Amino acid sequence: MADVANTPAAGGGAAAAGAADDAAAAGAAAEAVSIPDHENVDLLLETHREAIAELKSLCPEVREQPEWPFFDDLFFLRFMLSFKTPEKAAANIKKCVEWRAANEDLLSKAPKNIWTDEALQGPFGHIFKEMAKYQVASAWDPSSINDGGFIVVIRGAMGSPKLLYTHLTNEEMTQMNFVFREMAYKHCDTVTRQTRRLAKQTLLFDTQGMSFSDMLDPKQQKVMGHVSKVSAFVYPQLIRKMCMLNAPKWMSVVLKIAKAFLSKNVTEKIDVFSSEAKFYRSEFATQMINADKLPAFLGGQVPDESLPAQLTGEMCVSADEQYEDLHVMARSFIETKFGIPCAGSTVELRAYLEHFGINYVVRASSSVRACVRAVLMPIHCR
């Protein structure tokens, strides 16, 4: 499935907002909206007061602290809401604390906004820059959602997100995923404490123009599967909804495949809409979304000229730069492999040859039934 979590905080534009820097503004906007009981933090803390007390007794080593992530009643509440019983919540809290301690250096370097000079020149700067070349995505104005949470917009058909896994290692991709989740979780926590409403992350994924193969890649599945499982016990109550807009009919097949590597907690929160109109008529949108503050390409009223560079596609590399160069010496050969999304697929390979006299052979693994057609297109002869 497409990497729905590799999303940078916006760096500019009238509608865009940095991750945690705008938490106060988001909180102010969210305060004006009435809080439903199931998200009223004060009511939830009172309702689960005895369970939280029992949960704390099961985790005596987890003591409240004045700095992030605080380990206070709100921290324990999120685990109770996600795991239902003190025993299950305690087991996952212990895994969370252990994981955070082991990854303290990584998490401490997560910036508030990745497009500041400090962040771009920091330890993850090269990752942020590479990401912008191949994926059109950005954090968005948190006042466009009623809880003031962390909202992300992705334009799937623009850029080539699969190439991220060619230019970045699996370890770098994994680091990037956790850095963004840490940014989102901090933002939501700040807003929650200010508004007393449980703020969460919402993702709006525009799939218009995407192909089936864009949504599935073995390397993405491996990284996202691991990140999804860890996030379940490190970032409970983070995801509110993942909305796939303008989705083609084959999206249901993608979601079935995604269930094999994404956690149940994630797949249960994915909603698919074949059009923007159906999205805006949904219960979720009517209750949560301020449509006038969304981009015009999602049916909102923010014009294209007000979009940050991260959502226009101008930061992406050109199509010519996306091809992989293979240099074949005389009387030698090079083998390159690629993933087939699923059995029965029809795959077209396009190779631009600068020289004649190169034999080109395509073989499908015997374990995968696929129709593969090779197209050779000489550029010029030297």
C-alpha positions as CSV (number, residue, x, y, z in Angstrom):
1,M,0.0,0.0,0.0
2,A,1.2,3.5,-0.7
3,D,3.3,4.9,2.2
4,V,0.5,7.0,3.8
5,A,2.7,8.1,6.7
6,N,5.7,9.6,5.1
7,T,4.4,13.1,5.2
8,P,6.4,16.3,5.8
9,A,5.2,19.2,7.8
10,A,4.4,22.1,5.5
11,G,6.9,24.8,5.0
12,G,4.8,27.6,3.6
13,G,1.6,28.7,2.0
14,A,-1.4,30.5,3.5
15,A,-3.2,27.3,4.3
16,A,-0.3,25.2,5.5
17,A,0.9,24.7,9.1
18,G,4.0,23.3,10.7
19,A,3.5,20.4,13.0
20,A,3.7,21.4,16.6
21,D,4.4,25.2,16.1
22,D,0.7,25.7,15.3
23,A,-0.7,23.6,18.1
24,A,-1.8,26.7,20.0
25,A,-3.6,28.2,17.1
26,A,-5.3,24.8,16.4
27,G,-6.3,24.6,20.0
28,A,-7.9,28.0,19.9
29,A,-10.0,27.1,16.9
30,A,-11.0,23.7,18.4
31,E,-12.1,25.3,21.7
32,A,-15.0,26.9,19.8
33,V,-16.5,23.5,18.9
34,S,-18.5,21.5,21.4
35,I,-16.8,18.4,22.7
36,P,-18.5,15.1,22.4
37,D,-18.5,13.0,25.6
38,H,-16.4,10.2,24.1
39,E,-13.6,12.7,23.4
40,N,-14.0,14.9,26.5
41,V,-10.8,14.4,28.3
42,D,-12.0,15.5,31.7
43,L,-15.0,13.2,31.5
44,L,-12.9,10.3,30.2
45,L,-10.4,10.7,33.1
46,E,-13.2,10.7,35.6
47,T,-14.9,7.7,33.9
48,H,-11.7,5.7,33.9
49,R,-10.3,7.0,37.2
50,E,-10.3,3.6,38.9
51,A,-9.0,1.7,35.9
52,I,-6.1,4.3,35.5
53,A,-5.3,3.9,39.2
54,E,-5.1,0.1,38.8
55,L,-3.1,0.5,35.6
56,K,-0.6,2.7,37.4
57,S,-0.2,0.1,40.1
58,L,0.7,-2.5,37.4
59,C,3.4,-0.2,36.1
60,P,5.1,1.2,39.2
61,E,8.3,1.8,37.3
62,V,6.5,4.3,35.0
63,R,6.6,7.5,37.0
64,E,5.1,10.9,36.0
65,Q,7.7,13.4,34.7
66,P,7.6,17.1,33.9
67,E,8.7,16.7,30.3
68,W,7.4,14.8,27.2
69,P,5.9,12.2,27.2
70,F,4.9,13.1,30.8
71,F,3.7,9.6,31.8
72,D,0.7,11.3,33.5
73,D,-3.0,10.4,33.7
74,L,-3.6,11.5,30.1
75,F,-0.8,9.1,29.0
76,F,-2.4,6.2,30.8
77,L,-5.8,7.2,29.6
78,R,-4.8,6.7,25.9
79,F,-3.7,3.1,26.7
80,M,-6.9,2.3,28.5
81,L,-9.0,3.6,25.6
82,S,-7.0,1.5,23.1
83,F,-6.5,-1.7,25.0
84,K,-9.6,-1.7,27.2
85,T,-8.3,-3.6,30.3
86,P,-5.6,-2.6,32.8
87,E,-3.7,-5.8,32.2
88,K,-3.5,-5.4,28.4
89,A,-2.8,-1.7,28.7
90,A,0.0,-2.4,31.2
91,A,1.7,-4.9,28.9
92,N,1.7,-2.4,26.1
93,I,2.8,0.5,28.3
94,K,5.9,-1.5,29.3
95,K,6.6,-2.2,25.6
96,C,6.2,1.5,24.8
97,V,8.5,2.7,27.6
98,E,11.1,0.1,26.6
99,W,10.9,1.1,23.0
100,R,11.1,4.8,23.7
101,A,14.2,4.3,25.9
102,A,15.9,2.2,23.2
103,N,15.1,4.9,20.5
104,E,15.6,8.0,22.7
105,D,18.2,9.4,20.4
106,L,16.0,9.1,17.3
107,L,12.9,10.6,19.0
108,S,14.8,13.5,20.6
109,K,15.9,14.6,17.1
110,A,12.4,14.8,15.7
111,P,11.9,18.5,14.6
112,K,8.7,20.6,15.0
113,N,8.9,21.5,11.3
114,I,11.1,19.7,8.9
115,W,11.4,22.6,6.5
116,T,13.4,24.9,8.8
117,D,17.1,25.4,8.0
118,E,17.9,23.7,11.3
119,A,16.0,20.6,10.4
120,L,17.2,20.4,6.9
121,Q,20.8,20.7,8.0
122,G,20.3,18.3,10.9
123,P,20.7,14.5,11.2
124,F,17.6,13.7,9.1
125,G,18.0,16.6,6.6
126,H,19.0,14.4,3.7
127,I,16.0,12.2,4.3
128,F,13.6,15.1,4.3
129,K,15.1,16.4,1.0
130,E,14.9,13.1,-0.8
131,M,11.3,12.6,0.4
132,A,10.2,15.9,-1.2
133,K,11.6,14.8,-4.6
134,Y,9.4,11.7,-4.9
135,Q,6.3,12.3,-2.7
136,V,3.7,15.1,-2.8
137,A,2.4,15.4,0.7
138,S,2.2,17.8,3.6
139,A,0.8,18.5,7.0
140,W,-2.2,20.8,6.6
141,D,-3.9,23.6,8.5
142,P,-5.2,22.0,11.7
143,S,-8.1,24.4,11.9
144,S,-9.6,22.5,8.9
145,I,-10.6,19.7,11.4
146,N,-12.8,20.3,14.4
147,D,-10.5,18.6,16.9
148,G,-7.5,20.8,15.9
149,G,-5.5,17.6,15.4
150,F,-2.7,16.7,13.0
151,I,-4.1,16.6,9.5
152,V,-2.1,15.3,6.5
153,V,-2.8,15.7,2.8
154,I,-1.3,13.4,0.1
155,R,-1.5,13.7,-3.7
156,G,-0.8,10.1,-4.7
157,A,-0.6,10.5,-8.5
158,M,2.0,13.2,-8.3
159,G,5.6,12.2,-7.8
160,S,6.9,8.6,-7.5
161,P,6.8,7.6,-3.8
162,K,8.0,4.1,-4.7
163,L,11.3,5.6,-5.7
164,L,11.9,6.7,-2.1
165,Y,12.8,3.1,-1.4
166,T,15.4,3.3,-4.2
167,H,17.1,6.4,-2.9
168,L,16.7,5.7,0.9
169,T,17.5,2.6,2.8
170,N,14.8,0.6,4.7
171,E,16.4,1.9,8.0
172,E,16.1,5.5,6.8
173,M,12.5,5.0,5.7
174,T,11.7,3.4,9.1
175,Q,13.4,6.3,10.9
176,M,11.4,8.8,8.8
177,N,8.1,7.1,9.7
178,F,8.7,7.2,13.4
179,V,10.0,10.9,13.3
180,F,6.7,12.0,11.6
181,R,4.6,10.0,14.1
182,E,6.4,11.6,17.0
183,M,5.8,15.0,15.5
184,A,2.1,14.2,15.0
185,Y,1.7,12.7,18.5
186,K,3.3,15.8,20.2
187,H,1.0,18.1,18.2
188,C,-2.1,16.2,19.2
189,D,-1.0,16.0,22.8
190,T,-0.4,19.7,23.0
191,V,-3.9,20.5,21.5
192,T,-5.5,17.9,23.7
193,R,-4.1,19.5,26.9
194,Q,-5.2,22.9,25.8
195,T,-8.7,22.1,24.5
196,R,-9.5,19.2,26.8
197,R,-10.7,17.3,23.6
198,L,-8.8,14.2,22.5
199,A,-7.1,15.4,19.3
200,K,-5.9,12.8,16.7
201,Q,-4.3,12.5,13.3
202,T,-6.4,12.5,10.1
203,L,-5.1,11.7,6.7
204,L,-6.7,12.8,3.4
205,F,-5.3,10.8,0.5
206,D,-6.2,11.9,-3.0
207,T,-5.9,8.7,-5.1
208,Q,-7.2,10.2,-8.4
209,G,-5.0,9.2,-11.3
210,M,-3.1,6.5,-9.4
211,S,-2.5,3.0,-10.8
212,F,-2.8,-0.3,-9.0
213,S,1.0,-0.7,-8.8
214,D,1.4,2.7,-7.2
215,M,-0.3,1.4,-4.2
216,L,1.6,-1.8,-3.6
217,D,5.4,-2.3,-3.3
218,P,7.1,-5.1,-1.4
219,K,9.6,-2.7,0.2
220,Q,6.9,-0.4,1.4
221,Q,4.9,-3.3,2.8
222,K,7.9,-4.5,4.8
223,V,8.6,-1.1,6.4
224,M,5.0,-0.2,6.9
225,G,4.2,-3.5,8.5
226,H,6.9,-3.0,11.1
227,V,6.0,0.6,11.7
228,S,2.3,-0.2,12.0
229,K,2.9,-2.9,14.7
230,V,5.2,-0.8,16.8
231,S,3.0,2.3,16.5
232,A,0.1,0.4,18.0
233,F,1.8,0.4,21.4
234,V,3.9,3.5,21.1
235,Y,1.3,5.9,19.7
236,P,-2.2,4.7,21.0
237,Q,-5.1,6.9,20.0
238,L,-3.1,8.7,17.3
239,I,-5.1,7.9,14.2
240,R,-8.7,9.2,13.8
241,K,-9.3,8.4,10.2
242,M,-7.5,7.7,6.9
243,C,-9.7,8.8,4.0
244,M,-9.0,7.6,0.5
245,L,-10.7,10.1,-1.8
246,N,-11.5,9.6,-5.5
247,A,-10.7,6.0,-5.1
248,P,-11.0,3.6,-8.1
249,K,-12.8,0.3,-7.9
250,W,-9.7,-1.7,-7.4
251,M,-8.9,0.1,-4.1
252,S,-10.9,-2.6,-2.3
253,V,-8.4,-5.2,-3.5
254,V,-5.5,-3.0,-2.2
255,L,-7.1,-2.8,1.2
256,K,-7.5,-6.6,1.4
257,I,-3.8,-7.0,0.6
258,A,-3.0,-4.2,3.2
259,K,-4.7,-6.2,5.9
260,A,-1.9,-8.7,5.6
261,F,0.8,-6.3,6.8
262,L,-0.9,-3.4,8.5
263,S,-2.3,-3.7,12.0
264,K,-6.0,-4.1,12.6
265,N,-6.0,-0.8,14.4
266,V,-5.0,1.0,11.2
267,T,-7.1,-0.9,8.6
268,E,-10.3,-0.4,10.7
269,K,-9.8,3.4,10.4
270,I,-9.5,3.5,6.6
271,D,-12.5,4.8,4.7
272,V,-12.8,4.7,0.9
273,F,-14.7,7.3,-1.1
274,S,-15.1,7.1,-4.9
275,S,-15.7,10.9,-5.1
276,E,-15.2,14.1,-3.1
277,A,-19.0,14.5,-3.0
278,K,-19.4,11.2,-1.2
279,F,-16.7,12.1,1.2
280,Y,-18.3,15.4,2.2
281,R,-21.7,13.6,2.7
282,S,-20.1,11.1,5.0
283,E,-20.8,11.2,8.8
284,F,-17.1,11.8,9.4
285,A,-16.8,14.8,7.2
286,T,-20.1,16.4,8.3
287,Q,-19.0,16.2,11.9
288,M,-15.3,16.8,11.7
289,I,-14.2,18.7,8.5
290,N,-14.3,22.4,7.7
291,A,-14.5,22.1,3.9
292,D,-13.8,25.7,3.2
293,K,-10.3,25.4,4.7
294,L,-9.2,22.4,2.5
295,P,-7.4,22.6,-0.9
296,A,-9.5,23.1,-4.0
297,F,-8.2,19.8,-5.5
298,L,-10.1,18.1,-2.6
299,G,-13.2,20.2,-3.1
300,G,-12.3,22.9,-0.6
301,Q,-11.8,26.6,-1.2
302,V,-8.1,27.1,-0.8
303,P,-6.8,27.9,-4.3
304,D,-3.8,26.2,-5.9
305,E,-1.7,29.4,-5.8
306,S,-2.0,29.3,-2.0
307,L,-0.6,25.8,-1.7
308,P,2.8,25.2,-0.1
309,A,5.5,23.9,-2.5
310,Q,5.2,20.4,-0.9
311,L,1.7,20.1,-2.4
312,T,2.2,21.5,-5.9
313,G,4.6,18.9,-7.2
314,E,7.2,21.6,-8.0
315,M,9.7,20.0,-5.6
316,C,9.6,16.6,-7.4
317,V,12.2,15.5,-9.8
318,S,11.2,15.3,-13.5
319,A,10.1,12.1,-15.1
320,D,13.5,11.7,-16.9
321,E,15.3,11.8,-13.6
322,Q,13.2,9.0,-12.2
323,Y,14.6,6.3,-14.4
324,E,17.3,4.0,-13.1
325,D,20.5,4.1,-15.2
326,L,22.1,0.8,-15.9
327,H,25.5,0.7,-17.6
328,V,26.3,-2.6,-19.3
329,M,29.9,-3.2,-20.3
330,A,30.9,-5.2,-23.4
331,R,30.5,-9.0,-23.1
332,S,28.8,-8.6,-19.7
333,F,25.3,-8.5,-18.2
334,I,23.4,-6.8,-15.5
335,E,20.4,-8.2,-13.7
336,T,17.8,-6.0,-12.0
337,K,14.7,-7.2,-10.1
338,F,11.3,-5.6,-9.5
339,G,8.3,-6.6,-7.5
340,I,5.0,-7.8,-9.0
341,P,2.0,-6.5,-7.0
342,C,0.0,-9.8,-7.1
343,A,-0.5,-12.9,-9.2
344,G,-2.2,-12.4,-12.5
345,S,-0.9,-8.9,-13.0
346,T,-0.1,-7.4,-16.3
347,V,3.2,-5.5,-16.2
348,E,4.7,-3.3,-18.9
349,L,8.4,-2.5,-18.7
350,R,9.8,0.5,-20.6
351,A,13.5,0.6,-21.3
352,Y,15.2,3.5,-23.0
353,L,18.3,2.2,-24.8
354,E,21.2,4.6,-25.7
355,H,23.0,1.9,-27.8
356,F,22.0,-1.0,-30.0
357,G,23.4,-4.4,-29.6
358,I,22.0,-5.0,-26.1
359,N,19.9,-8.2,-25.6
360,Y,17.0,-7.6,-23.2
361,V,15.4,-10.6,-21.5
362,V,12.5,-10.5,-19.0
363,R,11.7,-13.5,-16.9
364,A,8.9,-13.9,-14.3
365,S,9.5,-15.9,-11.2
366,S,7.9,-19.3,-11.4
367,S,6.0,-18.5,-8.2
368,V,4.2,-15.5,-9.7
369,R,1.8,-15.8,-12.6
370,A,2.1,-12.5,-14.5
371,C,1.9,-11.2,-18.0
372,V,5.1,-9.2,-18.7
373,R,5.5,-7.1,-21.9
374,A,8.8,-5.4,-22.6
375,V,9.0,-2.2,-24.7
376,L,12.3,-1.1,-26.0
377,M,12.7,2.5,-27.1
378,P,16.1,3.6,-28.4
379,I,17.1,7.2,-27.6
380,H,19.9,7.5,-30.0
381,C,23.0,5.6,-31.3
382,R,26.5,6.8,-30.7
